Amino acid sequence: MPPEVSDQEKIRRLPWFYAHSAANSMFSMLTFFGPVFVLFLNELGLPKTRIGFLLSLLPFTGLVALFIAPTAARLGVKRVFVICWGLRKAVTALLLFTPWVVARYGSGAAFALVTAVVVTFAALRAVAETAWYPWCQEIVPAGMRGRFNGVNNITTMLAGSLALGAASWVLDHVEGLQRFTLLIGVGVLFGLLCVALSLPIPGGAPGGAPSTRHTRAMGLALADATFRRFLVYTSLVMVATHAVLTAFMPLFMKEQVGLAEGQILWLQVGSYVVGMLSGLGWGGQADRRGSKPVLLMAVGLMFLLPLCWLTMPREHELSFAAGLAVAALAGFASTGWWICDQRLLYVGIVPAAKRTEYMALYYAWIGLVGGVGPLVAGAALDHFGDLSGRWGPIHIDPYAPLFVAALVMLTIALVTVIGLHSREELS
């Protein structure tokens, strides 16, 4: 077994972790994981079914974690992460050729190019993140996990807000596909910086159990009833609020609420600012009171979001203000959920000695459910494309069935997490 890094050394190197996260946040917001990419796909004229298909590829490839985890542990999770994290930036740069492909070969060829890029990027990302989860558990002391998540949340959201603010200006002042390729190009540069900043982070040395024991170890992890209940709860929340709703929220704001593209990006900035300001509070409360009580509060607040979206004013002078208010609520609630969820996972659910197999199962599972969400949502939006009307304050449109489904899933998630008994509570 590789030697353990001391807590003192881990804490001393945490600024590199924060800087790495900030650069990665700017890359993410300007490429595949923010509203810019969804608006880019919409600019290509893709139907929502195809957009959902492309978005689903990113999490679906997480299933490779079931097979690659022991190899990553033997080679060294840090080494595997850095190599794959770097290669995916080079793959992302191929999106810069999209305007040329559209002009020369048409939108069909552009869709083929984007699909190939997304598939390759997603595969590299899946391998890298399979290595990242056990590495992340190793390099942050358990006693400060909540506060660490809070500080890391501030750095990532501040960086993401700056990126989205600049992107909003570009979308308002540059025409055509070039505005998106400009943003993607800048994102790739921040992605390369992100890789460089990960190098000084300690831990992740080669080691781990032989692969012949990996299948049996994962079977034992899956036999853990607490772990299974956690997977059920977290998948319901992810599908309800991230995989289904967040994926298509930029298009909802554009098509139904009537906001301009620049305004849509400012909604995300508002959400990030509130999340950034509340992150330390959520993390401190989770460290003091435990993950589960604070997590229940966060999920309860998330329950309000679909209700707000169903009743939001459309094509009105107050639409942007209402959207900003709901985005602030979303930033506050989702930040609390993420901080408490991750603290519960690392401190209360996953045993440190078995992190490779537990994290492989966790990553594969959230990849599966995360991929199903946008795939089904995109098809549903095309299917309910002609839906319109009102029922009192509730707007009936193609997005309404998704909001109702989210309410149902969040209700079940609340009930599930109430009955969850983690190792954190038992200790």
NUSEVO-331491 format. One record per atom (N, C-alpha, C, O): residue in one letter; x, y negated, z. Coordinates in steps of 0.05 Angstrom, whole numbers, plus 5000, padded with zeros to 4 digits. Layout:
! NUSEVO-331491
AXYZ/...
***
This chain:
! NUSEVO-331491
M501750245000/M500050005000/M501849755000/M503849745014/P501049544985/P502549294985/P502349155012/P500349185026/P504349005020/P504248865046/P502048655046/P501548525026/E500748625069/E498648425072/E499948145075/E502048115088/V498647945062/V499547675065/V498447565091/V496147605098/S500147425106/S499247315132/S497147095128/S497046965107/D495447065148/D493346855147/D494546585144/D493446405130/Q496846535157/Q498146275156/Q498946215127/Q498645985117/E500046415113/E500846375085/E498446335067/E498546175049/K496246485073/K493846455057/K492746165059/K492046045039/I492646065083/I491645795088/I493445585074/I492545385063/R496045635076/R497945445064/R497645425033/R498145215022/R496745645021/R496545644991/R493745574982/R493245564958/L491845535000/L489045484991/L488745234973/L487045244955/P490445014976/P490144794956/P490444884927/P489244774909/W492245084922/W492445184895/W489845314886/W489045284863/F488545454904/F485945574898/F483945364891/F482445394871/Y483745144907/Y481844934901/Y482444804874/Y480544744859/A484944754868/A485644624843/A484944804819/A483944714799/H485545064823/H484745264802/H481745264798/H480845264775/S480145254819/S477245254816/S476245004803/S474345014787/A477444774809/A476644524796/A477144534766/A475344454751/A479444614758/A480044634729/A478244834715/A477344784693/N477645054729/N475945254717/N473045154714/N471645214695/S472144984734/S469544874732/S469244684708/S467144694694/M471344534702/M471244354679/M471144524653/M469744454634/F472744734652/F472644914629/F469845034625/F468745034603/S468745124647/S466145264646/S463945074637/S462245144620/M463844824647/M461744634640/M461844544611/M459844484599/L464244544600/L464544454573/L464444674552/L464544624528/T464344924562/T464245154543/T461745324547/T459545244540/F462045554559/F459945754559/F457945734581/F455745844579/F458545594603/F456945624627/F455445374636/F454445354658/G455245184619/G453744934625/G451644874604/G451345034584/P450244654607/P448144584587/P449344524559/P447844534540/V451844454558/V453144384532/V452844624513/V452244584489/F453444864522/F453445094504/F450545164494/F450245224471/V448645134512/V445845184504/V444944984483/V443645054463/L445644734487/L444944524468/L446544564442/L445444504420/F448944664443/F450544734419/F449144954403/F448944924379/L448145164416/L446745374402/L444145274390/L443345354368/N442845094404/N440344974394/N440944804369/N439344794351/E443244664369/E444044504347/E444544674322/E444144584299/L445444914326/L445845104304/L443245204292/L443245334272/G440945134305/G438345224296/G437545504303/G435945624290/L438745614324/L438245894332/L435545904347/L434945734363/P433946114341/P431546154358/P432246244386/P434546324391/K430346214405/K431046264433/K431646564438/K433146624456/T430546744421/T431247024424/T434247064420/T435547214434/R435346934399/R438246964394/R439846814415/R442046914422/I438946594424/I440346454446/I440446624471/I442546654483/G438146744478/G438146924501/G439947164497/G441247254516/F440047264472/F441847494467/F444747414471/F446247564484/L445647184461/L448347094465/L448947044495/L451147114504/L447146924509/L447546874538/L447647134554/L449047144574/S446247334545/S446147584559/S448847744556/S449547904573/L450247684535/L452747834530/L454847774552/L456447944559/L454747524563/L456747454583/L456547624608/L458547724617/P454147654620/P454047824644/P453948124638/P454948284653/F452848204614/F452548494609/F455248634609/F455448864618/T457348504600/T459948634598/T461048694626/T463148834628/G459848594647/G460748654674/G460648944681/G461849034700/L459249104665/L459049394669/L461749524667/L462149744677/V463649394653/V466349514650/V467749534677/V469649684680/A466749384697/A468049394723/A467949674735/A469749744750/L465949834728/L465750104739/L468150274730/L468850464744/F469350204708/F471350374696/F474150254699/F476150404700/I474349994700/I476949854699/I478049804727/I480449754730/A476349804748/A477249724775/A479649864785/A481549734795/P479750134784/P482150274795/P484650204780/P486850184791/T484450174753/T486750104737/T487749824744/T490149774746/A485849634748/A486649364756/A488049364783/A489949224787/A487149534802/A488349554828/A491149664826/A492949564840/R491649864809/R494249984806/R496249784793/R498549764801/L495249644773/L497049454758/L497549204774/L499549064770/G495649134792/G495848884807/G493648704798/G493548614775/V491748644816/V489348494808/V490148214800/V488848094782/K492248094811/K493047834803/K494147834775/K493447664758/R495748024768/R496948044741/R494648084720/R494647954700/V492848264726/V490648314707/V488948064703/V488147994681/F488347934725/F486747684724/F488047474707/F486847364689/V490547414712/V491947194698/V492147254668/V491647074652/I492847504661/I493047564632/I490347534618/I490247404597/C488247654629/C485647644615/C484447364617/C483047284598/W484847224639/W483846954642/W485146774621/W483846584610/G487646824615/G489046664595/G488146734566/G487746554550/L487846984560/L487047074534/L484246964527/L483746904503/R482546944546/R479746864540/R479746564532/R477946484517/K481646414540/K481746134532/K482546114502/K481445944488/A484346284493/A485146284465/A482746374448/A482346264426/V481146564457/V478746654443/V476746424441/V475446384420/T476346274462/T474446054463/T475145844442/T473345724430/A477745804437/A478545604417/A477545664389/A477445484373/L476845914383/L475745984357/L473145844351/L472345814328/L471645754372/L469145614368/L469645344354/L467745234342/L472045244354/L472644994341/L472345014310/L472144814297/F472345254300/F471945294271/F469045304263/F468445334239/T467145284282/T464345304275/T463345104255/T462045194236/P463944844257/P463044664236/P463944734208/P462444714188/W466444824206/W467544904180/W466045154169/W465445164145/V465445344186/V463945584178/V461145504169/V460145614149/V459845334184/V457145244176/V457145104149/V455445164132/A459044924145/A459144774120/A459744964096/A458744914074/R461345164100/R462245334078/R460545584074/R459945654051/Y459645704096/Y458145954093/Y455345954104/Y453846144100/G454545744118/G451845724128/G451545814157/G453445904170/S449045774168/S448545824196/S448746114204/S449446184226/G448146294185/G448346584190/G451146664197/G451646824215/A453046564181/A455846634186/A456746504212/A458446614227/A455746264218/A456446134244/A455446294267/A456846324287/F453046404265/F452046574287/F453846824290/F454346904313/A454746934268/A456547174270/A459147094284/A460147244300/L460246864277/L462746774290/L462346734320/L463946824336/V460146594327/V459646534355/V459246804370/V460146834393/T457746994358/T457347244371/T459947394376/T460347504397/A461647404356/A464247534359/A465947404381/A467247544397/V465947144382/V467446994403/V466247064430/V467747124449/V463647054433/V462347104459/V462947384468/V463447434492/V462747584450/V463247864458/V466047904468/V466548024489/T468047794453/T470847824461/T471447674487/T472747784505/F470347424488/F470747274513/F469547414537/F470747434558/A467147524533/A465747654555/A467247904565/A467347954589/A468348054546/A469848294554/A472348214570/A472948344591/L473748014561/L476147924576/L475347814603/L476747864623/R473247664604/R472247554629/R471447774649/R472047754673/A470147984639/A469348194656/A471648344669/A471648404693/V473748394653/V476148524664/V477448344685/V478248434706/A477648084678/A478947894696/A477447864722/A478647864744/E474847844721/E473247814745/E473048064762/E472648054786/T473248294748/T473448544763/T475848544782/T475748644804/A478048434772/A480448394788/A480148164808/A481248174830/W478647964801/W478447724817/W477047774844/W477947674865/Y474847924844/Y473247954868/Y474848074891/Y474847964913/P476248304888/P477848404910/P480148224917/P480948204941/W481348084897/W483447894903/W482447664920/W483747574939/C480047564913/C478947334928/C478347414957/C478647254975/Q477447664961/Q476947744989/Q479547765005/Q479547715029/E481647834991/E484247865004/E485447605013/E486747585034/I485147394997/I486747145001/I485346935018/I486446715022/V482846985028/V481546795045/V480946925072/V479547125072/P481946815094/P481346935121/P478346935126/P476946745120/A477447165137/A474547195141/A473346985159/A471046895155/G474846895180/G473846705199/G473246435188/G471746275200/M474346365165/M473946105153/M472646125126/M472745935110/R471346355120/R470146395094/R468046185087/R467946085065/G466246125107/G464145935102/G465245655096/G464345525077/R467145565112/R468345295108/R469945295082/R469845095067/F471345515075/F472745525050/F470745505027/F471245345008/N468545645028/N466545625007/N465545345004/N465045244982/G465145205027/G464244935026/G466144745013/G465444584995/V468744765020/V470844595007/V471144664978/V471244484961/N471144914972/N471445004944/N469044904927/N469344834904/N466744904940/N464344814926/N464544514920/N463744424898/I465744354938/I466144074933/I467944024909/I467343864891/T470244164908/T472144124887/T470944214860/T471344074840/T469544434859/T468444534833/T466244344824/T466044294800/M464544264842/M462244094833/M463143814826/M462043684808/L465143704840/L466243444833/L467443454805/L466943284788/A469043664800/A470243694773/A468143734752/A468243624730/G466143904758/G463943954739/G462343704733/G461543654710/S461943534754/S460443284750/S461943094732/S460742964714/L464543074736/L466242904719/L466142994690/L465942834671/A466343254686/A466243374659/A463543314646/A463443244622/L461343354660/L458743314649/L458143024644/L456842954624/G459142844661/G458842554657/G460142474631/G458942324615/A462642564627/A464042504602/A462642634578/A462442504556/A461642874581/A460243014559/A457642864552/A456942854528/S456242754571/S453842604565/S454442364547/S452942304528/W456742224553/W457441994536/W458142094508/W457341964488/V459542314505/V460242414478/V457742494463/V457542434439/L455842624476/L453442714461/L451742474452/L450342484432/D451942244467/D450442004459/D451841844437/D450541684424/H454441884434/H455941704416/H457241844392/H458341714374/V457142114391/V458342264369/V456042424356/V454342524369/E456142444329/E454042574314/E454842864307/E457142934305/G452743034303/G453043294292/G454543494309/G454843454334/L455443714297/L456743924312/L459443834323/L460543954341/Q460643624311/Q463343534319/Q463343454349/Q465343484362/R461043344359/R460943264387/R461243514405/R462443484427/F460243734397/F460443984413/F463344104411/F464444194431/T464444104387/T467144214384/T469144044399/T471144144409/L468743774400/L470443604415/L470443684445/L472543704457/L468043724455/L467843794483/L469044074489/L470344114509/I468644264470/I469744534474/I472744524473/I474044654489/G473944354455/G476844334454/G477944224480/G480044324489/V476744024492/V477643914517/V477344134539/V479044164556/G475144284538/G474744494557/G476944704556/G477844804577/V477844774532/V479944974529/V482544874543/V483945034555/L483144614540/L485544504553/L485344534583/L487344604596/F483044474595/F482744514623/F482844804631/F483744874653/G481944984613/G482145264618/G484945364620/G485645524637/L486745264603/L489545334604/L490845234630/L492445364642/L490044984638/L491044884664/L490145054687/L491645104706/C487645154685/C486545334706/C488245584709/C488745674732/V489145694687/V490745944689/V493445874702/V494346034719/A494645654695/A497245574707/A496945534737/A498745604752/L494745424746/L494345364774/L493845614791/L494045614815/S493145834778/S492646084793/S495246234800/S495246404817/L497446164787/L499946304791/L501046284819/L501946484829/P500846054833/P501946044860/P500146174882/P501046194905/I497746254875/I495946374895/I497146644903/I497846804885/P497346704929/P498746954938/P496947204935/P494547184928/G498047434941/G496547684942/G496247804914/G497547714895/G494548004913/G493948134887/G496148314877/G496348364853/A497748424895/A500048584887/A499048864877/A496848944884/P500648994860/P499949264851/P499549454874/P500849434895/G497849654871/G497349854892/G494549964888/G493249914867/G493550104908/G490850204907/G490750514903/G492750634898/A488350624907/A488050914906/A488151014877/A487450864859/P488851264873/P488851384846/P486051384835/P484051384849/S485851374808/S483251344795/S481551594799/S479151574797/T482751824805/T481252064809/T479352044833/T477352184835/R480051864852/R478351834876/R476351614872/R474551574889/H476551464850/H474951224847/H471951284845/H470251154857/T471251484829/T468451554825/T467151634852/T464851554858/R468551804867/R467451894893/R467251654912/R465251634927/A469151474912/A469151244929/A466751064922/A465450954940/M466251024896/M463950864889/M461250994897/M459350864904/G461251264895/G458851404904/G458351364934/G456051324942/L460451364950/L460151304979/L459251024984/L457650975001/A460250834968/A459450554970/A456450524964/A455050384977/L455650664943/L452850644934/L450950784954/L448550724955/A452050964970/A450451094991/A449950915015/A448450975033/D451350685016/D451050495038/D448350345034/D448050185016/A446450395052/A443750285050/A443749985051/A442249845037/T445449875068/T445649585071/T446649455045/T445549255036/F448649575033/F449649485007/F447549494986/F447349304970/R446049714985/R443949734964/R441749524968/R440849404949/R441049474993/R439049264998/R440048984990/R438548824979/F442648944995/F443848684987/F443748654957/F443148444947/L444348864942/L444248864913/L441448794903/L441148644884/V439448914915/V436748864906/V435948574911/V434948434893/Y436548474935/Y435848194941/Y437347994922/Y436047814911/T439948034919/T441547834904/T440847844875/T440947634861/S440048074864/S439248094836/S436647954831/S436247824810/L434747964850/L432247824847/L432647524847/L431447384830/V434347424864/V434847134865/V436347054839/V435646844827/M438247204830/M439747134806/M437947124782/M438046934766/V436247324778/V434547334755/V432547104756/V431946974736/A431447054780/A429346844783/A430446564778/A429046404764/T432746504788/T433646224788/T435946164770/T436345934762/H437446364762/H439846314745/H439546444718/H439546304697/A439246704717/A439246844691/A436946764674/A437246744649/V434546714686/V432146644670/V431846344667/V431646244645/L431746204690/L431045924690/L433345734682/L433045574664/T435545764695/T437745574690/T438745594661/T439545394649/A438745844650/A439645884623/A438245704603/A439445594584/F435545684606/F433945534586/F432945274597/F431345144583/M433945184620/M433044924631/M433644694613/M431944514611/P436044674600/P436444454582/P434444434559/P433544214552/L433544664549/L431644664527/L428844594538/L427244464524/F428244674562/F425644594575/F425544294578/F423544174572/M427644174588/M427743884592/M427643734565/M426443524563/K428743854544/K428743724518/K426043754504/K424943554494/E424943994504/E422544054488/E419943984502/E418143874490/Q419844034528/Q417243994543/Q417143734558/Q415143594558/V419343664572/V419443424588/V420043174571/V419242954578/G421543214549/G422043004530/G424542834537/G424542594530/L426542954549/L428942804556/L430942824534/L431043024519/A432642614532/A434842624512/A437142804522/A437242864546/E438842874504/E441043064512/E442842944533/E443643084552/G443442684531/G445142554551/G443842554578/G445142594599/Q441142514579/Q439742514605/Q439742794617/Q439942824641/I439642994600/I439643274610/I442243334624/I442243464645/L444443244613/L446943284626/L447143134652/L448443224671/W445942894654/W445942744679/W444342884701/W444942854724/L442343034693/L440843194713/L442743394726/L442643434751/Q444443524710/Q446343714721/Q448343564739/Q449143674760/V449143324731/V451043174748/V449743114775/V450943144796/G447143024774/G445742974799/G445543214817/G445943204841/S445043444805/S444943694820/S447643754832/S447743844855/Y449743714818/Y452443764828/Y453243574851/Y454543654870/V452543324848/V453243134869/V451943204895/V453243204916/V449343274894/V447943364919/V449143614930/V449543644954/G449743804912/G451044054921/G453744004933/G454444134953/M455243824921/M457843754932/M457743634960/M459243704977/L455843454963/L455543314989/L454543505011/L455143465035/S453043715003/S451843885023/S453444145028/S452844295047/G455544195012/G456944445013/G458244495040/G458044715051/L459644295051/L460944335077/L458944395099/L459444555117/G456644255098/G454544305118/G453544585117/G453244715138/W452944685093/W452044955090/W454145155100/W453545345115/G456745115092/G458845295101/G459245295131/G459645505143/G459245055143/G459545035172/G457345175187/G457845315207/Q454845135178/Q452545265190/Q452745565188/Q452145715207/A453645665165/A453845955161/A456046075179/A455646285190/D458245925183/D460346025201/D459346025230/D460046205246/R457845825238/R456945805266/R454545985272/R454446115293/R452545985254/R450046135260/R449946405247/R448146565254/G451746465229/G451646715214/G450446665187/G448946475183/S451046845168/S450246805140/S447246825137/S446046665122/K445947025149/K443247095143/K441246875150/K439546815133/P441246755174/P439246555180/P439446315161/P437346205153/V441846235154/V442046005136/V441346085107/V440245915092/L441946325100/L441146435074/L438146425070/L437146355049/L436646505091/L433746505089/L432646225083/L430746185068/M433846025096/M433045745092/M433545665062/M431845535050/A435845745052/A436545675024/A434645805004/A433745674985/V434046055008/V432246194989/V429446074992/V428046054971/G428646005016/G426045875019/G425845615004/G423745554992/L427945455004/L428045204988/L427945264958/L426645114943/M429245474950/M429245534921/M426445614912/M425845584888/F424845704930/F422045774923/F420545534913/F418645564897/L421345294921/L419945054913/L420444974884/L418944824872/L422745064873/L423544964847/L421645034825/L420844854809/P420745294822/P418745344800/P416245184803/P415045104783/L415345134828/L412944964832/L413344684822/L411544564810/C415744574826/C416344304817/C416444294786/C415444114774/W417644504774/W417844504745/W415144534732/W414644424711/L413344684745/L410644714734/L409044454734/L407244414717/T409544284753/T407944034756/T409443784747/T408443564751/M411843804736/M413443574728/M412043414706/M411043534687/P412043144708/P410842974687/P412343014660/P414743024659/R410743024639/R411843064612/R411642814595/R409542684596/E413642754580/E413642524561/E412642274576/E410942124565/H413742224599/H412742004616/H415141834624/H417441934625/E414641584631/E416841404639/E418141494665/E420441424671/L416741664681/L417841764705/L419042044702/L419942164722/S419042154678/S420042424674/S422942454682/S423642654695/F424642264675/F427442294682/F427842274712/F429442424723/A426442084725/A426642064754/A425742314768/A426942404787/A423442424758/A422442674770/A424442904766/A424943064784/G425542914741/G427543124735/G429943104753/G431143304761/L430842854758/L433142804775/L432642894804/L434343014817/A430142834813/A429442914841/A429443224844/A430443334863/V428343364824/V428243654825/V431043774822/V431743974834/A432643644805/A435443734802/A436943704828/A438643874835/A436443494843/A437743454869/A436943684888/A438643794902/L434343744889/L433343964905/L434744234897/L435544394913/A434944274870/A436144514860/A439144524868/A440144744876/G440544304867/G443344294875/G443644354905/G445444504912/F441944244921/F442044294950/F441444584957/F442944714972/A439344694945/A438544964952/A440445174940/A441145364954/S441145144915/S442845344902/S445645344914/S446945554915/T446645104923/T449245094936/T449145254962/T450945414968/G447045204978/G446745355003/G446545654998/G447645815013/W444945724977/W444646014972/W447346134964/W448146344974/W448846004946/W451446114937/W453446144960/W454746354963/I453645944976/I455645944998/I454946165018/I456646325026/C452346185026/C451546385046/C451546665034/C452246855047/D450746685009/D450746944996/D453547064994/D453947295000/Q455446894985/Q458146984983/Q459447045010/Q461047235012/R458846885030/R459846935056/R458747205067/R460247365079/L456147245063/L454947495072/L456247735057/L456747945070/L456747705031/L457947925016/L460747995026/L461248225032/Y462447795029/Y465247845037/Y465547915066/Y467348075073/V463947795084/V464347835112/V462548045124/V463348205141/G460048055114/G458048235127/G457348485112/G456148665123/I458048505086/I457148735070/I459548905061/I459349155064/V461648795051/V463848945039/V466048995059/V467248805069/P466649255066/P468949315083/P471549245069/P471849315045/A473349115082/A475849025069/A477449255058/A478749235037/A477349485072/A478949715063/A477849845038/A479150005025/K475349785031/K473949905008/K473149694988/K471149744973/R474549474987/R473549244970/R473649314940/R472049204925/T475549484931/T475649534903/T473149664892/T471949574872/E472249884905/E469850024895/E467249864901/E465549864884/Y467049734924/Y464649574930/Y464449344910/Y462249294899/M466649204905/M466548974887/M466049054858/M464848904843/A467049294850/A466549384823/A463549434819/A462449364799/L462349564839/L459449614837/L457849354838/L455949314823/Y458749174855/Y457348914857/Y457448754830/Y455448654820/Y459848744819/Y460248594794/Y458748714771/Y457548574755/A458848984769/A457349124748/A454349074751/A452949034731/W453349084775/W450449054780/W449548774773/W447548744759/I450948564782/I450048294776/I450448234746/I448948074735/G452348374733/G452548344705/G450148464690/G449148344671/L449248694699/L446948824687/L444448654690/L443048594670/V443848574714/V441348414719/V441648134707/V439648024697/G444048024708/G444447764696/G444147764666/G443347564654/G444747984653/G444448004624/G441548054616/G440647944596/V440048204632/V437248254626/V435647994627/V433847954611/G436247814646/G434747574650/G434447394625/G432247364616/P436647284614/P436447114591/P435447264566/P434147144549/L436047524564/L435147684541/L432047694541/L430847644520/V430847764564/V427947774566/V426747494564/V424647454552/A428047294577/A426947024577/A426846904549/A424846784542/G428946954533/G428946844506/G426746964489/G425446824475/A426447234491/A424247364476/A421547264486/A419747224469/A421247224512/A418647134523/A418046844513/A415746784507/L420046674512/L419546404503/L418646394473/L416946244466/D419846564457/D418946584429/D416146704427/D414446614411/H415546894445/H412947024444/H410746834453/H408546834441/F411246674474/F409246484484/F409546204472/F408746004484/G410746194448/G411345934436/G408945754431/G409345514431/D406645874428/D404245704422/D402545644447/D400445524446/L403545734471/L402045694495/L401945394502/L404045264503/S399645294509/S399445004516/S396844964532/S394945124530/G396744754548/G394344684563/G395144584591/G397444554598/R393144544608/R393544464636/R391444594653/R389244654645/W392244644678/W390444744698/W390944574723/W392644634740/G389344364726/G389844174747/G392544034743/G393043934721/P394244024763/P396843904760/P398944084746/P401143994740/I398144334740/I400044524729/I399944514698/I397844534686/H402244494686/H402544494657/H402844774647/H404444934657/I401244854627/I401345114615/I402845084589/I401844964570/D405245194588/D406945184564/D408545444562/D408245614579/P410245474541/P411745724539/P413545794563/P414146024567/Y414245594579/Y415945644602/Y414445724627/Y415545824646/A411745674627/A410145724651/A410346014660/A410546064684/P410146214642/P410346494651/P413046554665/P413146714684/L415146424657/L417746464670/L417746354698/L418846474716/F416546114702/F416345994728/F414746164747/F415446194771/V412546274738/V410846444755/V412346704762/V412246784785/A413746814743/A415347054748/A417546994769/A418147164786/A418646754768/A420746684787/A419546664815/A420846744834/L417146554818/L415846544844/L415446824856/L415946864880/V414647004840/V414147284849/V416847404858/V416947534880/M418947374842/M421547494849/M422747374874/M423947514890/L422447114877/L423546984901/L422047074926/L423247094948/T419447124924/T417947214947/T418947494955/T419347544979/I419347674936/I420347934942/I423147914954/I423848064972/A424847734944/A427547704954/A427547614983/A429147714999/L425747434990/L425547345018/L424947575037/L426147605058/V423047735029/V422247975045/V424548165047/V425048285069/T426048205025/T428248395025/T430448305044/T431548465059/V431148045043/V433447955059/V432647935089/V434447955106/I430147905095/I429247905123/I429948175136/I430648185159/G429648385121/G430148655132/G433048745129/G433648975135/L434848565120/L437648635116/L439148625142/L439148415155/H440548835150/H442148845175/H445048875166/H445949095159/S446648665167/S449348675157/S451248745180/S450548745203/R453748805172/R455848865191/R456548615208/R457448645231/E456048385197/E456548135211/E454748125236/E455648045258/E452148205232/E450248205255/E451048415275/E450948375299/L451748655265/L452248885282/L454748835299/L454948945321/S456648675289/S459148625304/S458648425326/S460448355341/
***
